Amino acid sequence: MTAFPLVAQEPEAEPEKRYRSRRVQQAFDRGGEDAVKVLMRDLVKRAKKSGIRYKCGQCHDNLRTYPLKPGAHEEFERLLQIVSAH
């Protein structure tokens, strides 16, 4: 017969997420991935109001897990410049 420990093992903690952009990191720290999505949607909406069309798929390969495409960071910086200029 095998003995099992009586103490429950805690699940391993997920590694802390880190973002390159301070603005995105602050949103994540405030409210997790949901807050980041709200921030990104707001930025895209503001860019559209200024006449520049952005879509999530321009920077993300998959809209469920949101992995970044090559050049996504540079595209994000352009988005921030467009939004801050208007």
Secondary structure, DSSP 8 states (H G I E B T S, - for coil): -----SS------------SSHHHHHHHHHHHHHHHHHHHHHHHHHHHHTT----GGGTBS-TTT--B-TTHHHHHHHHHHHHHH-
